[in-house]
Amino acid sequence: MKRRLVSGIASWSAAALLMAGCNMGGGGDAEPKLKALGKDEKATIKVMSTWDERMFNQQYGLLFYAKHPNIEIQVATTQGAITYGPDTDVNAEFEKFIEEHNPDVLMLTPDLYERMVEKGKLYELESVIKQDKFDLAGIMPGVLDTIKTYSGGKLYGLAPNFNSQALFYNKTLFERHGVPLPKDEMSWEELLELARRFPTTGDDSSRVYGFSLGNLDSVFRFAMMIGSTKGLSFADPDTLTMTMNTDGWKKAAQLALDSYKSNAIYRPNPNQQFRGGSMEEYYKQEPFIGGKVAMMLSGTYYMESLKQAKTALKDDAPQWDLVTIPVDPNNPEGSPSSFNIGQIFAINSQSPNLRAAWEFVKYINDAEYARVMSKSSSMTGSVTTRSEYFQDPEGRNVEAFYKIKGNSAAYNRSMAKLPQTFMSQLYPHAELEFKEVMEGKKSVDDAIQAIQERGQTELTKAKQAKDQPK
């Protein structure tokens, strides 16, 4: 990758220097400089967006126009332009879209961002960041580190928002049952021990459960979560080989299964779904908000639900706080974080409108934009990457969302190498295997062996299909 980066940078840097009107004087300083737009100078930029024009303008465009009325934005939406199928190479389709539409600003997923950097397609930002004295200090270090991980240690893009997970807990339930409060960087064993300290007696309508996986309820997914925390890999993405039949995975699976068997983990009943009623009734039947669950894994988006619940329930709303997701106590810094950057904004290295494109990228990543957007609800559940404007008015521990640095970029990159249909084919089979273990029909060892074999069959099929001439 390093060799490709060097050759890519060499190929476009000369062109960028010419387009930017670089001043080569000053002791041989060859860093590209972007000339500022004149007071009345107008410009038009095209922005590639995975959202439609209305949603894009609502999130970014309208605020940018107010600040930069002389810069017009044309939205090149990928919606409807890319057909998704089981064999679609999504990144190749996006690259084709970029070649056809030649946008100035690109909204990229991290893996597409990495691919574009490798090919020398993106404008390197560090020199213009330095030139404009753009404040990077206010952006969470984990965000910048994650972006740099995808691009050889340099910045070719910035991300205004991120998503993450944390462990929400109901303080009232902990105090009522005399259970010590959770803390940051617990192990899975510590979390589940707390969960088991809540009483497991009583009928389903009245009892309290210690822990919920939220929308991720699944024994196999839970085992996968525990295993990844402990640094285990279930497949080698480079050789397309399953690596799950190990003692480490068996222990992770056993911990997940024992936790479900202990009846400390809440499982939603499909026959008791909310069928309609007032907002107060809706929130009261929601497991965590209604006081049925003491701890729950959920994302940044859930804070908005809790905020709305307080408006509807008033004094009946739960008293809650946050701690980090569990880590491997032997390697807390190496545990994968739940930190996720969905979109990175970058500039096309071939853009004839580099300054105007940079003004857009700069604005949606600066403190002013973060301050304004922190006052409104995000359409995507994401939150600002500027920590100054990601605060809880009641002093809750929102740092839990970004405290664990981990190495999520490396994990996500390895997952992206696996065939797109692989996981969707493996999960249902693996869940059935774990169901048989729960019912006492099969041992953990036999279930892991069966998942290993089924997974290898699917990976081999994918490899053969990939190797076939087209």
TABEL-V492752 format. One record per helix or strand of 3 or more residues. SS is the DSSP state (2 for helix, 1 for strand). FROM is the first residue (numbers start at 1). LEN is the number of residues. Records with the same first field share a line. If there is no record, write none. Layout:
SS=FROM-LEN ; FROM-LEN
This chain:
2=2-18 ; 53-15 ; 90-12 ; 110-9 ; 126-6 ; 141-9 ; 171-6 ; 188-9 ; 214-3 ; 219-11 ; 247-15 ; 270-3 ; 279-7 ; 302-15 ; 332-3 ; 354-11 ; 367-7 ; 387-3 ; 398-4 ; 408-10 ; 422-17 ; 444-24
1=43-7 ; 71-7 ; 105-4 ; 161-3 ; 165-6 ; 209-4 ; 293-7 ; 320-4 ; 344-5
